[in-house]
Amino acid sequence: MYTLFWWLLTGGVAYSWWFGVPIILIATALSLKLDAQDHSPKLTAIPAFFLHFIYKSVGAGVDVAYRTLHPKLPLKPGLVEYPLTLPEGRPRVFLTLLISLLPGTLSADIKDHVLTLHVLDTDEDIAAATRETEQQVARLFGLELNPPRNSKEDRA
């Protein structure tokens, strides 16, 4: 994946590989060292996940287009906190990156198992939509989700 990313980033220019190969090796070694747990996507779960992602992307894209073209511009942007239940590591990073790819949402911060999202409309049920996507990511990685953490109880 790092090699493909480097190739796309440099446009496949041959003289960039003298610098790219060491960077790719370092990035690969670091990612393997940092992610000691084996949270790899399950091949059998990829089609269902892909369909979920396409469905969410199209739906969110239509919603953003509607809001943008609406004469009153019905927006109520703001930050929403979502308690994460995915384990730390690859699944959680994948979820935060995935949410940022969906139109109308952006992962802004993660702190103490809470994901802060920037959304276009804080009146929407962001928690339910995020929970659905989190469950899809859990299935993709072959994980079962624990109940959400109660941040007030965790601090006690």
DSSP file with accessible surface (Angstrom, degrees, kcal/mol):
  #  RESIDUE AA STRUCTURE BP1 BP2  ACC     N-H-->O    O-->H-N    N-H-->O    O-->H-N    TCO  KAPPA ALPHA  PHI   PSI    X-CA   Y-CA   Z-CA
    1    1 A M     >        0   0  183      0, 0.0     4,-2.5     0, 0.0     5,-0.2   0.000 360.0 360.0 360.0 -41.5    0.0    0.0    0.0
    2    2 A Y  H  >  +     0   0   95      2,-0.2     4,-2.6     1,-0.2     5,-0.2   0.875 360.0  51.8 -65.2 -35.3    2.8    2.4    0.8
    3    3 A T  H  > S+     0   0   74      2,-0.2     4,-2.7     1,-0.2    -1,-0.2   0.935 110.7  47.3 -65.7 -44.6    4.5    1.6   -2.5
    4    4 A L  H  > S+     0   0   88      2,-0.2     4,-2.7     1,-0.2     5,-0.2   0.923 112.1  50.5 -61.7 -44.1    1.2    2.3   -4.4
    5    5 A F  H  X S+     0   0  127     -4,-2.5     4,-2.8     2,-0.2    -2,-0.2   0.925 111.3  48.2 -60.6 -43.9    0.8    5.6   -2.4
    6    6 A W  H  X S+     0   0   35     -4,-2.6     4,-2.5     2,-0.2     6,-0.3   0.924 111.0  50.9 -63.1 -42.6    4.3    6.6   -3.3
    7    7 A W  H  X>S+     0   0  130     -4,-2.7     5,-1.4     1,-0.2     4,-1.0   0.926 114.0  44.1 -61.8 -44.1    3.8    5.8   -6.9
    8    8 A L  H  <5S+     0   0  112     -4,-2.7     3,-0.2     2,-0.2    -2,-0.2   0.904 113.2  52.0 -65.8 -40.8    0.6    7.9   -7.0
    9    9 A L  H  <5S+     0   0  111     -4,-2.8    -2,-0.2     1,-0.2    -1,-0.2   0.887 119.8  33.4 -64.0 -38.9    2.2   10.7   -5.0
   10   10 A T  H ><5S-     0   0   34     -4,-2.5     3,-1.0    -5,-0.2    -1,-0.2   0.456 106.2-119.3 -98.6  -2.9    5.2   11.0   -7.4
   11   11 A G  T 3<5 -     0   0   61     -4,-1.0    -3,-0.2    -3,-0.2    -4,-0.1   0.731  64.9 -69.4  71.0  19.8    3.5   10.1  -10.6
   12   12 A G  T 3 <S+     0   0   25     -5,-1.4    -1,-0.2    -6,-0.3     2,-0.2   0.666  78.0 172.3  73.5  17.1    5.7    7.1  -11.0
   13   13 A V    X   -     0   0   53     -3,-1.0     3,-1.3    -6,-0.2     4,-0.4  -0.418  29.8-141.1 -63.5 127.1    8.8    9.3  -11.7
   14   14 A A  G >  S+     0   0   83      1,-0.3     3,-1.5    -2,-0.2     4,-0.3   0.868  95.2  57.1 -62.0 -41.3   11.8    6.9  -11.8
   15   15 A Y  G 3  S+     0   0  179      1,-0.3     3,-0.5     2,-0.1     4,-0.3   0.653  95.0  68.1 -71.0  -9.1   14.3    9.2  -10.0
   16   16 A S  G X> S+     0   0   15     -3,-1.3     4,-2.3     1,-0.2     3,-0.8   0.681  82.0  76.3 -80.2 -15.5   12.0    9.5   -6.9
   17   17 A W  H <> S+     0   0   66     -3,-1.5     4,-2.5    -4,-0.4    -1,-0.2   0.774  79.1  68.3 -71.7 -24.0   12.5    5.8   -6.0
   18   18 A W  H 34 S+     0   0  193     -3,-0.5    -1,-0.2    -4,-0.3    -2,-0.1   0.863 116.2  28.7 -61.5 -31.9   16.0    6.4   -4.5
   19   19 A F  H <> S+     0   0  104     -3,-0.8     4,-1.4    -4,-0.3    -2,-0.2   0.784 119.4  57.8 -93.0 -33.3   14.3    8.3   -1.8
   20   20 A G  H  X S+     0   0    0     -4,-2.3     4,-3.0     1,-0.2     5,-0.2   0.876  96.8  58.9 -69.3 -40.4   11.0    6.5   -1.9
   21   21 A V  H  X S+     0   0   71     -4,-2.5     4,-2.5     1,-0.2     5,-0.2   0.941 108.2  44.6 -60.8 -48.5   12.2    2.9   -1.2
   22   22 A P  H  > S+     0   0   63      0, 0.0     4,-2.5     0, 0.0    -1,-0.2   0.921 114.8  50.0 -61.9 -38.1   13.8    3.8    2.2
   23   23 A I  H  X S+     0   0   68     -4,-1.4     4,-2.9     2,-0.2     5,-0.2   0.920 110.6  49.6 -64.5 -42.6   10.7    5.8    3.2
   24   24 A I  H  X S+     0   0   16     -4,-3.0     4,-2.5     2,-0.2    -1,-0.2   0.927 112.2  47.8 -61.9 -44.1    8.4    2.9    2.2
   25   25 A L  H  X S+     0   0  112     -4,-2.5     4,-2.5    -5,-0.2    -2,-0.2   0.914 113.5  47.1 -64.8 -42.1   10.5    0.4    4.2
   26   26 A I  H  X S+     0   0   99     -4,-2.5     4,-2.8    -5,-0.2     5,-0.2   0.934 113.0  48.8 -64.9 -45.8   10.6    2.7    7.2
   27   27 A A  H  X S+     0   0   29     -4,-2.9     4,-2.5     2,-0.2    -2,-0.2   0.915 112.7  48.3 -61.8 -41.3    6.8    3.3    7.0
   28   28 A T  H  X S+     0   0   54     -4,-2.5     4,-2.2    -5,-0.2     5,-0.2   0.939 112.6  47.7 -64.5 -45.7    6.1   -0.4    6.7
   29   29 A A  H  X S+     0   0   59     -4,-2.5     4,-2.2     1,-0.2    -2,-0.2   0.921 113.5  47.9 -62.4 -43.9    8.3   -1.3    9.6
   30   30 A L  H  X S+     0   0   94     -4,-2.8     4,-3.0     1,-0.2     5,-0.3   0.912 110.5  50.6 -64.6 -42.2    6.8    1.4   11.8
   31   31 A S  H  X S+     0   0   29     -4,-2.5     4,-1.7    -5,-0.2    -1,-0.2   0.893 112.1  47.6 -65.6 -36.7    3.2    0.5   11.0
   32   32 A L  H  < S+     0   0  115     -4,-2.2    -1,-0.2    -5,-0.2    -2,-0.2   0.892 115.0  45.8 -68.8 -38.1    3.9   -3.2   11.8
   33   33 A K  H  < S+     0   0  168     -4,-2.2     3,-0.3    -5,-0.2    -2,-0.2   0.916 114.6  46.8 -70.9 -41.2    5.6   -2.2   15.1
   34   34 A L  H  < S+     0   0  144     -4,-3.0     2,-0.9     1,-0.2     3,-0.2   0.814 110.6  53.3 -72.2 -31.3    2.9    0.2   16.1
   35   35 A D     <  +     0   0   26     -4,-1.7    -1,-0.2    -5,-0.3     4,-0.1  -0.643  62.4 158.8-106.1  75.4    0.0   -2.1   15.3
   36   36 A A        +     0   0   94     -2,-0.9    -1,-0.2    -3,-0.3     2,-0.2   0.785  52.1  83.5 -69.9 -27.2    1.0   -5.2   17.3
   37   37 A Q  S    S-     0   0  111     -3,-0.2     2,-1.6     1,-0.1    53,-0.2  -0.519  87.5-120.1 -78.1 148.3   -2.5   -6.5   17.3
   38   38 A D        +     0   0  128     -2,-0.2     2,-0.8     1,-0.1    -1,-0.1  -0.627  49.6 154.2 -90.6  80.7   -3.7   -8.5   14.3
   39   39 A H        +     0   0   21     -2,-1.6   103,-0.1    -4,-0.1    -1,-0.1  -0.790  17.1 158.6-106.1  85.4   -6.6   -6.4   13.2
   40   40 A S        -     0   0   40     -2,-0.8    -2,-0.0   101,-0.2     0, 0.0  -0.863  46.4-101.9-108.3 144.8   -6.8   -7.2    9.5
   41   41 A P        -     0   0   61      0, 0.0     2,-0.5     0, 0.0   100,-0.2  -0.316  34.4-122.9 -62.3 143.6   -9.8   -6.8    7.3
   42   42 A K    >>  -     0   0   81     98,-3.4     3,-1.4    97,-0.2     4,-0.7  -0.805  11.1-142.6 -90.7 124.5  -11.7  -10.0    6.6
   43   43 A L  G >4 S+     0   0  146     -2,-0.5     3,-0.9     1,-0.3    -1,-0.1   0.853  99.5  56.9 -57.1 -36.3  -11.9  -10.6    2.8
   44   44 A T  G 34 S+     0   0  135      1,-0.2     4,-0.4     2,-0.1    -1,-0.3   0.735 105.3  52.0 -69.8 -20.7  -15.5  -12.0    3.1
   45   45 A A  G <> S+     0   0   20     -3,-1.4     4,-2.2    95,-0.2    -1,-0.2   0.573  86.7  85.5 -90.6 -10.2  -16.7   -8.8    4.8
   46   46 A I  H <X S+     0   0   73     -3,-0.9     4,-3.1    -4,-0.7     5,-0.2   0.916  85.1  52.3 -63.5 -44.5  -15.4   -6.4    2.1
   47   47 A P  H  > S+     0   0   81      0, 0.0     4,-2.4     0, 0.0    -1,-0.2   0.942 112.5  44.8 -59.5 -44.6  -18.4   -6.6   -0.3
   48   48 A A  H  > S+     0   0   58     -4,-0.4     4,-2.2     1,-0.2    -2,-0.2   0.912 115.2  48.7 -64.2 -40.6  -20.9   -5.8    2.4
   49   49 A F  H  X S+     0   0   22     -4,-2.2     4,-2.7     2,-0.2    -1,-0.2   0.926 109.6  52.0 -64.2 -43.0  -18.7   -3.0    3.7
   50   50 A F  H  X S+     0   0  119     -4,-3.1     4,-2.6     1,-0.2     5,-0.2   0.920 109.8  49.1 -60.0 -44.3  -18.2   -1.6    0.2
   51   51 A L  H  X S+     0   0  119     -4,-2.4     4,-2.7    -5,-0.2    -1,-0.2   0.911 111.1  50.3 -62.1 -41.7  -22.0   -1.5   -0.3
   52   52 A H  H  X S+     0   0   15     -4,-2.2     4,-2.8     2,-0.2     5,-0.2   0.935 111.2  48.7 -60.6 -45.7  -22.5    0.2    3.0
   53   53 A F  H  X S+     0   0   46     -4,-2.7     4,-2.7     2,-0.2    -2,-0.2   0.922 112.6  47.2 -62.8 -44.2  -19.8    2.8    2.1
   54   54 A I  H  X S+     0   0   73     -4,-2.6     4,-2.8     2,-0.2     5,-0.3   0.937 113.0  49.6 -62.5 -45.8  -21.3    3.5   -1.3
   55   55 A Y  H  X S+     0   0  163     -4,-2.7     4,-2.4     1,-0.2     5,-0.2   0.937 114.6  43.8 -58.4 -48.6  -24.8    3.8    0.2
   56   56 A K  H  X S+     0   0   39     -4,-2.8     4,-2.7    -5,-0.2     5,-0.3   0.894 113.7  51.3 -65.0 -40.3  -23.7    6.2    2.9
   57   57 A S  H  X S+     0   0   27     -4,-2.7     4,-2.5    -5,-0.2    -2,-0.2   0.934 113.1  43.7 -64.2 -46.2  -21.6    8.2    0.4
   58   58 A V  H  X S+     0   0   90     -4,-2.8     4,-2.6     2,-0.2     5,-0.2   0.941 115.7  48.2 -66.1 -45.9  -24.4    8.7   -2.1
   59   59 A G  H  X S+     0   0   42     -4,-2.4     4,-2.2    -5,-0.3    -2,-0.2   0.929 115.3  43.9 -60.3 -45.7  -26.9    9.5    0.6
   60   60 A A  H  X S+     0   0   25     -4,-2.7     4,-2.7    -5,-0.2    -1,-0.2   0.890 112.3  53.8 -68.2 -36.6  -24.7   12.0    2.3
   61   61 A G  H  X S+     0   0   29     -4,-2.5     4,-2.5    -5,-0.3    -2,-0.2   0.918 109.6  47.2 -63.5 -42.5  -23.7   13.5   -1.1
   62   62 A V  H  X S+     0   0   96     -4,-2.6     4,-2.8     2,-0.2    -1,-0.2   0.921 112.5  50.6 -63.8 -42.4  -27.3   14.0   -2.0
   63   63 A D  H  X S+     0   0   61     -4,-2.2     4,-2.5    -5,-0.2    -2,-0.2   0.931 111.6  46.9 -62.0 -45.5  -28.0   15.6    1.4
   64   64 A V  H  X S+     0   0   35     -4,-2.7     4,-2.4     1,-0.2    -1,-0.2   0.923 112.8  49.8 -64.0 -42.1  -25.0   18.0    1.1
   65   65 A A  H  X S+     0   0   46     -4,-2.5     4,-2.4    -5,-0.2    -2,-0.2   0.926 110.8  50.0 -62.3 -43.9  -26.1   18.9   -2.4
   66   66 A Y  H  X S+     0   0  129     -4,-2.8     4,-1.7     1,-0.2    -2,-0.2   0.942 112.7  46.3 -59.0 -48.2  -29.7   19.6   -1.2
   67   67 A R  H  < S+     0   0   13     -4,-2.5    -1,-0.2     1,-0.2    -2,-0.2   0.883 113.4  49.6 -63.6 -37.9  -28.5   21.8    1.6
   68   68 A T  H  < S+     0   0   89     -4,-2.4    -1,-0.2    -5,-0.2    -2,-0.2   0.885 116.9  39.7 -69.0 -38.8  -26.1   23.7   -0.6
   69   69 A L  H  < S+     0   0  145     -4,-2.4    -1,-0.2    -5,-0.2    -2,-0.2   0.621  89.5 107.7 -88.3 -12.8  -28.7   24.4   -3.3
   70   70 A H  S >< S-     0   0   54     -4,-1.7     3,-1.4    -5,-0.2    -4,-0.0  -0.428  73.5-130.8 -66.9 135.6  -31.6   25.1   -0.9
   71   71 A P  T 3  S+     0   0  127      0, 0.0    -1,-0.1     0, 0.0    -4,-0.0   0.845 108.0  44.2 -58.3 -33.8  -32.5   28.8   -0.9
   72   72 A K  T 3  S-     0   0  177      2,-0.0     3,-0.3     0, 0.0    -2,-0.1   0.489 101.0-136.9 -90.0  -3.7  -32.4   29.0    3.0
   73   73 A L    <   -     0   0   88     -3,-1.4     2,-2.1     1,-0.2    -5,-0.1   0.951  15.6-145.4  48.1  68.3  -29.2   26.9    3.2
   74   74 A P        +     0   0   47      0, 0.0     2,-0.4     0, 0.0    -1,-0.2  -0.406  43.7 142.9 -70.7  83.3  -30.4   24.7    6.1
   75   75 A L        +     0   0   69     -2,-2.1    46,-0.2    -3,-0.3    45,-0.1  -0.947  29.7 173.2-122.9 142.8  -27.1   24.2    8.0
   76   76 A K  B     -a  121   0A 101     44,-2.5    46,-2.4    -2,-0.4    47,-0.2  -0.567  25.3-169.9-140.9  71.0  -26.4   24.1   11.7
   77   77 A P        +     0   0   79      0, 0.0     2,-0.3     0, 0.0    43,-0.2  -0.247  23.3 121.6 -67.7 154.0  -22.7   23.2   11.7
   78   78 A G  E     -B  119   0B  20     41,-1.9    41,-2.8     2,-0.0     2,-0.4  -0.981  57.2 -70.9 175.2-176.5  -21.0   22.2   14.9
   79   79 A L  E     -B  118   0B 113     -2,-0.3     2,-0.4    39,-0.2    39,-0.2  -0.830  36.3-170.5-103.6 139.2  -19.1   19.6   16.9
   80   80 A V  E     -B  117   0B  32     37,-2.7    37,-3.3    -2,-0.4     2,-0.4  -0.989  14.7-139.6-128.7 135.7  -20.6   16.4   18.1
   81   81 A E  E     -B  116   0B 140     -2,-0.4    35,-0.2    35,-0.2    46,-0.1  -0.812  16.9-171.5 -97.7 137.4  -18.9   13.9   20.5
   82   82 A Y  E     -B  115   0B   5     33,-2.8    33,-3.2    -2,-0.4     2,-0.5  -0.988  22.0-130.8-129.3 122.6  -19.3   10.2   19.8
   83   83 A P  E     -B  114   0B  45      0, 0.0    31,-0.2     0, 0.0     2,-0.2  -0.602  28.3-137.6 -74.6 120.4  -18.1    7.5   22.4
   84   84 A L        +     0   0    0     29,-2.6    65,-0.5    -2,-0.5    47,-0.0  -0.531  27.0 178.2 -80.1 142.8  -16.0    4.9   20.5
   85   85 A T        +     0   0   20     -2,-0.2    61,-0.7    63,-0.1    -1,-0.1   0.492  52.8 101.9-116.8 -11.8  -16.3    1.2   21.1
   86   86 A L  S    S-     0   0    0     59,-0.1     3,-0.1     1,-0.1    59,-0.1  -0.441  81.1-105.8 -67.9 146.7  -13.8    0.0   18.5
   87   87 A P      > -     0   0   46      0, 0.0     5,-0.8     0, 0.0    -1,-0.1  -0.313  41.8 -91.4 -69.4 158.7  -10.4   -1.0   20.0
   88   88 A E  T   5S+     0   0  123      3,-0.1     2,-0.3     4,-0.1     0, 0.0  -0.270  89.8  44.3 -64.8 155.9   -7.5    1.3   19.5
   89   89 A G  T  >5S-     0   0   29      1,-0.2     4,-2.5    -3,-0.1     3,-0.3  -0.798 112.2  -6.7 111.5-152.2   -5.3    0.6   16.5
   90   90 A R  H  >5S+     0   0   89     -2,-0.3     4,-2.9     1,-0.2     5,-0.2   0.860 128.5  51.5 -54.9 -46.4   -6.2   -0.1   12.8
   91   91 A P  H  >5S+     0   0    0      0, 0.0     4,-2.3     0, 0.0    -1,-0.2   0.931 113.5  44.9 -61.2 -41.3  -10.0   -0.4   13.2
   92   92 A R  H  ><S+     0   0   19     -5,-0.8     4,-2.3    -3,-0.3    -2,-0.2   0.921 114.5  47.8 -69.2 -41.9  -10.3    2.9   15.0
   93   93 A V  H  X S+     0   0   81     -4,-2.5     4,-2.4     1,-0.2     5,-0.2   0.928 111.2  52.2 -63.4 -43.0   -8.0    4.8   12.6
   94   94 A F  H  X S+     0   0   69     -4,-2.9     4,-2.7    -5,-0.3    -2,-0.2   0.920 109.2  50.1 -59.2 -43.8   -9.9    3.3    9.7
   95   95 A L  H  X S+     0   0    0     -4,-2.3     4,-2.7    -5,-0.2     5,-0.2   0.934 110.5  48.5 -60.9 -47.1  -13.2    4.5   11.1
   96   96 A T  H  X S+     0   0   18     -4,-2.3     4,-1.4     1,-0.2    11,-0.4   0.902 114.8  45.1 -64.5 -38.0  -11.9    8.1   11.7
   97   97 A L  H  X S+     0   0  109     -4,-2.4     4,-1.0     2,-0.2    -1,-0.2   0.901 112.5  52.1 -69.2 -40.2  -10.5    8.2    8.2
   98   98 A L  H >X S+     0   0   10     -4,-2.7     4,-1.0    -5,-0.2     3,-0.8   0.922 106.4  52.8 -62.0 -44.5  -13.7    6.7    6.7
   99   99 A I  H >< S+     0   0    4     -4,-2.7     3,-0.7     1,-0.3     6,-0.3   0.894 106.0  54.4 -61.0 -37.2  -15.9    9.2    8.4
  100  100 A S  H 3< S+     0   0   45     -4,-1.4    -1,-0.3     1,-0.2    -2,-0.2   0.747 103.6  56.8 -69.0 -22.1  -13.9   12.1    7.0
  101  101 A L  H << S+     0   0  122     -4,-1.0    -1,-0.2    -3,-0.8    -2,-0.2   0.721  88.7  89.5 -78.8 -22.3  -14.4   10.6    3.5
  102  102 A L  S X< S-     0   0   19     -4,-1.0     3,-1.6    -3,-0.7   -45,-0.1  -0.595  91.6-105.2 -78.5 134.1  -18.2   10.8    3.9
  103  103 A P  T 3  S+     0   0   47      0, 0.0    -1,-0.1     0, 0.0     3,-0.1  -0.289 101.4  21.4 -59.3 136.4  -19.7   14.1    2.7
  104  104 A G  T 3  S+     0   0   26      1,-0.2    16,-1.1    -4,-0.1     2,-0.3   0.389 108.7  82.9  91.5  -4.2  -20.8   16.4    5.5
  105  105 A T  E <   -C  119   0B  36     -3,-1.6     2,-0.3    -6,-0.3    14,-0.2  -0.960  47.3-177.8-132.7 152.8  -18.7   14.9    8.3
  106  106 A L  E     -C  118   0B  91     12,-1.5    12,-3.1    -2,-0.3     2,-0.6  -0.960  28.8-127.2-148.9 127.6  -15.1   15.3    9.4
  107  107 A S  E     +C  117   0B  25    -11,-0.4    10,-0.2    -2,-0.3     3,-0.1  -0.668  33.2 173.0 -73.1 120.4  -13.2   13.6   12.2
  108  108 A A  E     -     0   0B  58      8,-3.2     2,-0.3    -2,-0.6     9,-0.2   0.788  53.9 -12.0-102.2 -34.0  -11.8   16.4   14.3
  109  109 A D  E     -C  116   0B  90      7,-1.5     7,-3.4     2,-0.0     2,-0.4  -0.986  43.9-149.9-165.4 152.4  -10.3   14.8   17.4
  110  110 A I  E     +C  115   0B  66     -2,-0.3     2,-0.3     5,-0.2     5,-0.2  -0.996  28.9 157.1-129.1 126.2  -10.0   11.6   19.4
  111  111 A K  E >   -C  114   0B 139      3,-2.4     3,-1.1    -2,-0.4    -2,-0.0  -0.947  66.2  -9.5-151.2 129.3   -9.5   11.9   23.1
  112  112 A D  T 3  S-     0   0  114     -2,-0.3     3,-0.1     1,-0.3    -1,-0.1   0.903 128.4 -51.5  51.8  48.5  -10.2    9.4   25.9
  113  113 A H  T 3  S+     0   0   39      1,-0.2   -29,-2.6   -30,-0.1     2,-0.5   0.734 114.2 118.4  64.2  22.3  -12.2    7.0   23.6
  114  114 A V  E <   -BC  83 111B  20     -3,-1.1    -3,-2.4   -31,-0.2     2,-0.5  -0.988  52.4-152.5-122.3 126.4  -14.4    9.9   22.4
  115  115 A L  E     -BC  82 110B   1    -33,-3.2   -33,-2.8    -2,-0.5     2,-0.6  -0.849   8.0-150.5 -97.2 125.5  -14.4   10.9   18.7
  116  116 A T  E     -BC  81 109B  20     -7,-3.4    -8,-3.2    -2,-0.5    -7,-1.5  -0.880  16.6-166.7 -97.5 125.5  -15.2   14.6   18.0
  117  117 A L  E     -BC  80 107B   0    -37,-3.3   -37,-2.7    -2,-0.6     2,-0.6  -0.897  18.5-142.6-113.8 140.4  -16.9   15.1   14.7
  118  118 A H  E     +BC  79 106B  75    -12,-3.1   -12,-1.5    -2,-0.4     2,-0.3  -0.909  33.5 179.3 -96.6 124.6  -17.5   18.3   12.8
  119  119 A V  E     -BC  78 105B   1    -41,-2.8   -41,-1.9    -2,-0.6     3,-0.2  -0.858  38.4-130.0-126.7 161.4  -20.9   18.0   11.1
  120  120 A L  S    S+     0   0   47    -16,-1.1   -44,-2.5    -2,-0.3     2,-0.3   0.713  99.7  28.3 -81.8 -23.2  -23.1   20.2    8.9
  121  121 A D  B >   -a   76   0A  21    -17,-0.2     3,-1.3   -46,-0.2    -1,-0.3  -0.853  56.8-171.1-144.8 106.5  -26.3   19.8   11.0
  122  122 A T  T 3  S+     0   0   46    -46,-2.4     4,-0.2    -2,-0.3    -1,-0.1   0.609  85.7  69.4 -73.1 -10.6  -26.1   19.1   14.7
  123  123 A D  T 3  S+     0   0  115    -47,-0.2    -1,-0.3     2,-0.1     2,-0.1   0.660  82.0  93.1 -79.3 -15.9  -29.9   18.4   14.8
  124  124 A E  S <  S-     0   0   98     -3,-1.3     2,-1.9     1,-0.1     3,-0.2  -0.370  94.9-103.7 -71.4 158.9  -29.4   15.2   12.8
  125  125 A D     >  +     0   0  111      1,-0.2     4,-1.6     2,-0.1     5,-0.2  -0.557  53.6 162.8 -84.3  77.4  -28.9   11.9   14.7
  126  126 A I  H  >  +     0   0   23     -2,-1.9     4,-2.8     1,-0.2     5,-0.3   0.868  67.5  60.0 -66.0 -37.3  -25.2   11.7   14.1
  127  127 A A  H  > S+     0   0   34     -3,-0.2     4,-2.7     1,-0.2    -1,-0.2   0.921 105.6  47.2 -60.8 -43.5  -24.7    9.1   16.9
  128  128 A A  H  > S+     0   0   33      2,-0.2     4,-2.2     1,-0.2    -1,-0.2   0.926 114.2  46.5 -66.1 -42.9  -27.0    6.6   15.2
  129  129 A A  H  X S+     0   0   38     -4,-1.6     4,-2.0     2,-0.2    -2,-0.2   0.911 115.2  46.4 -65.9 -40.6  -25.3    7.1   11.8
  130  130 A T  H  X S+     0   0    9     -4,-2.8     4,-2.9     2,-0.2    -2,-0.2   0.899 110.3  53.4 -69.1 -39.1  -21.8    6.9   13.3
  131  131 A R  H  X S+     0   0  107     -4,-2.7     4,-2.5    -5,-0.3    -2,-0.2   0.919 108.1  51.1 -61.1 -41.4  -22.8    3.8   15.3
  132  132 A E  H  X S+     0   0   74     -4,-2.2     4,-1.9     2,-0.2    -1,-0.2   0.929 112.8  45.0 -62.5 -44.1  -24.0    2.1   12.1
  133  133 A T  H  X S+     0   0    5     -4,-2.0     4,-2.4     2,-0.2    -2,-0.2   0.905 111.3  53.4 -67.1 -39.1  -20.7    2.8   10.4
  134  134 A E  H  X S+     0   0    1     -4,-2.9     4,-2.5     1,-0.2    -2,-0.2   0.909 108.2  50.7 -62.2 -39.3  -18.7    1.7   13.4
  135  135 A Q  H  X S+     0   0   78     -4,-2.5     4,-2.4     2,-0.2    -1,-0.2   0.897 109.0  51.1 -65.7 -38.1  -20.6   -1.6   13.4
  136  136 A Q  H  X S+     0   0   35     -4,-1.9     4,-2.2     2,-0.2    -2,-0.2   0.904 110.4  48.8 -65.2 -40.2  -19.7   -2.0    9.7
  137  137 A V  H  X S+     0   0    0     -4,-2.4     4,-2.0     2,-0.2    -2,-0.2   0.913 109.7  52.7 -65.6 -40.4  -16.1   -1.4   10.4
  138  138 A A  H  <>S+     0   0    3     -4,-2.5     5,-3.3     1,-0.2     4,-0.4   0.930 110.2  47.6 -60.9 -44.1  -16.2   -3.9   13.3
  139  139 A R  H ><5S+     0   0  136     -4,-2.4     3,-1.1     3,-0.2    -1,-0.2   0.896 108.2  55.9 -62.4 -40.5  -17.6   -6.5   11.0
  140  140 A L  H 3<5S+     0   0    7     -4,-2.2   -98,-3.4     1,-0.3   -95,-0.2   0.887 114.2  39.2 -59.0 -39.0  -15.0   -5.7    8.4
  141  141 A F  T 3<5S-     0   0    5     -4,-2.0    -1,-0.3  -100,-0.2  -101,-0.2   0.351 115.8-113.7 -94.0   4.9  -12.3   -6.4   11.0
  142  142 A G  T < 5 +     0   0   51     -3,-1.1     2,-0.3    -4,-0.4    -3,-0.2   0.857  68.8 140.7  69.4  37.2  -14.1   -9.4   12.5
  143  143 A L      < -     0   0   40     -5,-3.3     2,-0.5    -6,-0.2    -1,-0.2  -0.783  49.2-137.8-113.7 154.0  -14.7   -7.7   15.8
  144  144 A E        -     0   0  183     -2,-0.3     2,-0.3    -5,-0.0    -9,-0.0  -0.931  29.1-126.2-105.8 134.9  -17.5   -7.6   18.3
  145  145 A L        -     0   0   52     -2,-0.5   -59,-0.1   -59,-0.1   -10,-0.0  -0.594  13.6-141.4 -84.3 139.8  -18.3   -4.2   19.8
  146  146 A N        -     0   0  119    -61,-0.7     3,-0.1    -2,-0.3    -1,-0.0  -0.551  41.4 -81.8 -85.2 161.1  -18.4   -3.6   23.5
  147  147 A P        -     0   0  109      0, 0.0    -1,-0.1     0, 0.0     0, 0.0  -0.269  62.5 -85.2 -59.7 151.6  -21.1   -1.2   24.9
  148  148 A P        -     0   0   75      0, 0.0     2,-0.2     0, 0.0   -63,-0.1  -0.235  47.2-109.8 -58.9 146.4  -20.1    2.5   24.7
  149  149 A R        -     0   0  120    -65,-0.5     2,-0.8   -36,-0.2     3,-0.1  -0.546  18.7-133.2 -75.8 142.8  -17.9    3.8   27.5
  150  150 A N     >  -     0   0   74     -2,-0.2     4,-2.2     1,-0.2     3,-0.4  -0.864  14.8-156.7 -95.7 108.4  -19.5    6.2   29.9
  151  151 A S  H  > S+     0   0   42     -2,-0.8     4,-1.3     1,-0.2    -1,-0.2   0.817  89.7  54.6 -61.6 -30.0  -16.9    8.9   30.1
  152  152 A K  H  > S+     0   0  162      1,-0.2     4,-0.8     2,-0.2    -1,-0.2   0.921 111.2  44.9 -69.6 -40.0  -18.2   10.2   33.5
  153  153 A E  H  4 S+     0   0  138     -3,-0.4     3,-0.4     1,-0.2    -2,-0.2   0.848 109.2  56.9 -70.6 -34.1  -17.9    6.7   35.0
  154  154 A D  H  < S+     0   0   85     -4,-2.2    -1,-0.2     1,-0.2    -2,-0.2   0.823 105.1  51.9 -65.1 -32.7  -14.4    6.1   33.4
  155  155 A R  H  <        0   0  181     -4,-1.3    -1,-0.2    -5,-0.2    -2,-0.2   0.738 360.0 360.0 -76.5 -23.6  -13.1    9.2   35.2
  156  156 A A     <        0   0  120     -4,-0.8    -3,-0.0    -3,-0.4    -4,-0.0  -0.191 360.0 360.0 -73.2 360.0  -14.3    8.1   38.6
